[in-house]
Amino acid sequence: MGGEISVSSQLGVGSTFTVKLPLSSIVEQSEQLSRLEPINADLSVYKVLLVDDNAINRIVAGKFCQSLSIDVESCSNGAECLEMFDPSKFNLVILDNHMPIMNGPTTAVELRRKYGDSILIFGWTADVISENKQEFLDSGVNTVIAKPLVKKDFEEALLSYLDKLEIKKSRDFVKHYHHILTNYRRSKAVLKLTRVQ
């Protein structure tokens, strides 16, 4: 690797071992990454229900969503979320962890029980304790994003699940087309039967 190893030692004091390797610095690498072109993707396919008991958090996250051309509605606790949620209207729920009436993990469990994996759920928390994050993940959320919300991190989370959303949209289209085709065939068969009589 073209590096060098050296040692210096003093009796009764100790030894110092030095290893030098010719590697690029982390700063150089991060500068290179920041010069990369941003990923251009249409995030407007997301229809978000934002659930947080703090009105300021709802406003800030709502503005983030709107800046990405994402439709967003909000409510202040899990019970309201369960009342408002309609899978034909929303495809992503962003849940705060600590809320009165019904917290985020409990709400996620209920959403998964009712709708399975047909929706995306992001946990949203300021908790830095890994057990709390794990509790959120165990409740069925797809991922956990940190508070305060950083636009770049939020965009990355949205981008990472965009394929799943596009696949679901394609499946829904196929189901809808199949339903129309089946009804058309039935009506055509009824017309044939009517003519024969």
Summary of the structure (lengths in Angstrom):
residues: 197
radius of gyration: 26.1
end to end distance: 89.3
largest distance: 112.5
contacts: 511
relative contact order: 0.10
helix: 51%
strand: 20%
